[in-house]
Amino acid sequence: MVTMTCIVCPLGCTLSAEKDENGNVTVTGNSCPRGAKYAETELTFPVRTLTSTVKTDKGTMLPIKTSAPIPKDKVREAANALSGVVAKCPVSIGDVIVRDILGTGSDIIATRDMA
């Protein structure tokens, strides 16, 4: 049995989740279906959205994020992979800075326009 706090909405429900020998997940404590989905994902395949910054060729910092959540165990590795990235200006919101980071299927995209 794993106890966690749901972060999907402001309620912050305390969830209890358990996976049986067949891989079925049982969740209690959720006030809405989103909490059950969150707990199941956390037990079976936890993912996170990475937000960070990369340098630009103008010497400024460009805020970026993953286009889709990536496996939680790859977040630190992905952040480290961005340390040498330099984005070429001009950049528009949504521009792809790095394609398919670490083979996750998620791109690194700009979250701000920068001239």
Secondary structure by P-SEA (a helix, b strand, c coil): cbbbbbcccccccbbbbbbccccbbbbcccccaaaaaaaaaaacbbbbbbbbcccccccbbbbbbbcccccccaaaaaaaaaccccccccccccccccccccccccccccccccc
